[in-house]
């Protein structure tokens, strides 16, 4: 497989990328995970057990409360059709491997699940092969021991569009994010229970949180609407 342009240029760009990475970390606005319940029951109709798992975006960073985050909006939409028993297992900074380790400790089973991972895999230097192997393990865990019958895997975010990232760092991370997401799409295609969700969002400053790195409540609402639509498809 030919080496991509961004991979070839990482070595000569390394001093610039390192300086920009340090600057982003130094100046980053550290937003907390939102307050609010991380499990509950809502709605009327057939019972559905929902798991939301992943990193800071799954945890709702960028929103003030869980009601304004992915979990709140998603449960509210699904509760129009089901009695939703839901649980959120997500932590800022978590990679795919961290999520695997966390979910292996769960004893319950679920009917539906949504995952959101990839940004921390990119920033930790995880290769596409490692990422696809770990995502395969994660999906096997979810659709096997955890019993998930409908699973939405959210695409690796388009990091080149993050307002907080300067160029050329945004370009390099964005190319790697796209590379990992292509691998994720291939993994998802091997599981009949799984749908890959690519959010095609307009260029709107209101879609980013104040840190320029996480979604805003407006984005969480759009994301939840698409995830709910896919989960309800037979």
QUIPE-V221000 format. One record per residue. RES is the residue in three letters. D_LAST is the distance of its C-alpha to the last C-alpha in Angstrom with 1 decimal. Layout:
BEGIN
RES:D_LAST
RES:D_LAST
END
This chain:
BEGIN
UNK:37.3
UNK:39.4
UNK:40.0
UNK:38.5
UNK:41.0
UNK:40.0
UNK:40.5
UNK:43.9
UNK:45.0
UNK:44.1
UNK:47.5
UNK:49.7
UNK:47.6
UNK:47.5
UNK:50.3
UNK:48.6
UNK:45.1
UNK:46.6
UNK:48.6
UNK:45.7
UNK:43.5
UNK:46.2
UNK:46.7
UNK:43.0
UNK:43.0
UNK:46.4
UNK:45.5
UNK:41.8
UNK:41.1
UNK:39.6
UNK:37.0
UNK:36.1
UNK:32.7
UNK:32.0
UNK:33.1
UNK:30.9
UNK:28.9
UNK:26.7
UNK:24.9
UNK:24.3
UNK:22.4
UNK:21.4
UNK:19.7
UNK:19.1
UNK:16.4
UNK:14.3
UNK:15.5
UNK:13.7
UNK:15.9
UNK:15.8
UNK:18.0
UNK:19.3
UNK:21.7
UNK:24.1
UNK:27.2
UNK:29.0
UNK:26.4
UNK:23.8
UNK:26.8
UNK:27.3
UNK:30.7
UNK:31.7
UNK:30.8
UNK:33.3
UNK:31.0
UNK:27.6
UNK:26.7
UNK:27.3
UNK:25.4
UNK:21.9
UNK:21.5
UNK:22.9
UNK:21.0
UNK:17.6
UNK:18.2
UNK:19.6
UNK:16.6
UNK:14.1
UNK:16.9
UNK:16.6
UNK:13.6
UNK:14.1
UNK:17.2
UNK:17.0
UNK:19.3
UNK:19.7
UNK:22.0
UNK:23.4
UNK:24.9
UNK:26.4
UNK:30.0
UNK:31.9
UNK:33.0
UNK:30.5
UNK:29.6
UNK:26.9
UNK:29.4
UNK:30.2
UNK:26.6
UNK:26.4
UNK:29.6
UNK:28.5
UNK:25.2
UNK:27.1
UNK:29.0
UNK:26.0
UNK:26.1
UNK:23.0
UNK:19.3
UNK:16.2
UNK:12.5
UNK:11.9
UNK:14.3
UNK:15.8
UNK:18.8
UNK:21.6
UNK:24.4
UNK:26.8
UNK:29.7
UNK:31.7
UNK:31.1
UNK:32.6
UNK:35.5
UNK:36.3
UNK:36.6
UNK:33.8
UNK:33.5
UNK:30.5
UNK:30.9
UNK:31.2
UNK:28.2
UNK:25.9
UNK:27.3
UNK:26.7
UNK:23.2
UNK:22.5
UNK:24.1
UNK:22.1
UNK:18.7
UNK:20.1
UNK:21.3
UNK:18.1
UNK:15.8
UNK:18.9
UNK:21.3
UNK:19.3
UNK:16.2
UNK:13.5
UNK:10.0
UNK:8.5
UNK:11.5
UNK:12.8
UNK:16.3
UNK:18.4
UNK:20.8
UNK:24.4
UNK:26.1
UNK:28.4
UNK:31.6
UNK:33.9
UNK:33.0
UNK:33.9
UNK:37.0
UNK:38.7
UNK:39.0
UNK:42.1
UNK:42.6
UNK:42.7
UNK:40.8
UNK:37.8
UNK:37.8
UNK:38.1
UNK:35.4
UNK:33.1
UNK:33.6
UNK:32.8
UNK:29.7
UNK:28.4
UNK:29.4
UNK:27.5
UNK:24.4
UNK:24.6
UNK:24.8
UNK:21.7
UNK:19.7
UNK:21.0
UNK:20.2
UNK:16.5
UNK:16.2
UNK:17.3
UNK:14.4
UNK:11.1
UNK:9.7
UNK:11.4
UNK:11.4
UNK:14.9
UNK:15.8
UNK:19.1
UNK:20.6
UNK:22.8
UNK:25.2
UNK:28.3
UNK:31.7
UNK:32.5
UNK:34.8
UNK:33.1
UNK:30.0
UNK:32.1
UNK:33.5
UNK:37.3
UNK:37.5
UNK:36.1
UNK:33.8
UNK:31.0
UNK:28.5
UNK:29.7
UNK:28.0
UNK:27.2
UNK:25.3
UNK:23.5
UNK:22.3
UNK:21.0
UNK:19.4
UNK:17.7
UNK:16.4
UNK:14.7
UNK:13.4
UNK:12.0
UNK:10.3
UNK:8.6
UNK:7.9
UNK:6.3
UNK:3.8
UNK:0.0
END
